[in-house]
């Protein structure tokens, strides 16, 4: 079985994004709006510090995240 570094990176981004989404939802925010705000502005205050979500999302390159999201959206 061959694993691609790109696939691993996308899986890691998905894990982080899911964790951030869950943390935002648990704190009562609209996770989609908050994540979009962060992606557009790169302002980490859109993301709660709850469950280390802000620190986690800062590990993701926004350009790579957008590429993965567009690729995922168009492939389905």
C-alpha positions in Angstrom: 0.0 0.0 0.0 1.4 3.4 -1.0 0.5 6.5 1.0 0.9 10.0 -0.5 2.3 12.8 1.6 -0.4 15.0 0.0 -3.2 12.6 1.1 -1.7 12.6 4.7 -1.6 16.4 4.7 -5.2 16.6 3.6 -6.3 14.1 6.2 -4.5 16.1 8.9 -6.2 19.3 7.7 -9.6 17.6 7.8 -9.0 16.4 11.3 -7.9 19.8 12.5 -10.8 21.5 10.7 -13.3 19.0 12.2 -11.9 19.7 15.7 -12.1 23.4 15.2 -15.7 23.1 13.9 -16.7 21.0 16.9 -15.1 23.5 19.3 -16.9 26.4 17.7 -20.2 24.6 17.7 -19.8 23.6 21.4 -19.2 27.3 22.3 -22.4 28.3 20.5 -20.8 30.0 17.4 -21.8 29.4 13.8 -18.8 27.3 12.8 -19.1 27.9 9.1 -19.3 31.6 9.4 -16.4 31.7 11.9 -14.1 29.5 9.8 -14.9 31.5 6.6 -14.1 34.7 8.5 -10.8 33.3 9.5 -9.9 32.1 6.0 -10.8 35.4 4.4 -9.1 37.6 7.0 -6.4 35.4 8.6 -7.6 36.9 11.9 -7.3 34.1 14.5 -9.8 35.8 16.8 -12.5 34.3 14.6 -11.6 31.0 16.2 -12.2 30.2 19.9 -9.4 29.1 22.1 -11.7 26.4 23.5 -10.1 23.0 23.1 -7.0 24.6 21.7 -8.9 25.3 18.4 -7.2 28.6 17.6 -3.7 27.0 18.0 -4.8 24.0 15.9 -6.1 26.1 12.9 -2.9 28.1 12.8 -1.1 25.0 11.8 -3.0 24.9 8.5 -1.8 26.9 5.5 -4.9 28.8 4.3 -4.0 28.4 0.7 -3.6 24.6 1.0 -6.9 24.5 2.9 -8.7 26.4 0.2 -7.2 24.2 -2.5 -8.3 21.1 -0.7 -11.8 22.5 -0.1 -12.3 23.4 -3.8 -10.9 20.1 -4.9 -13.3 18.3 -2.5 -16.3 20.3 -3.6 -15.7 19.8 -7.3 -14.9 16.1 -7.1 -18.3 15.2 -5.5 
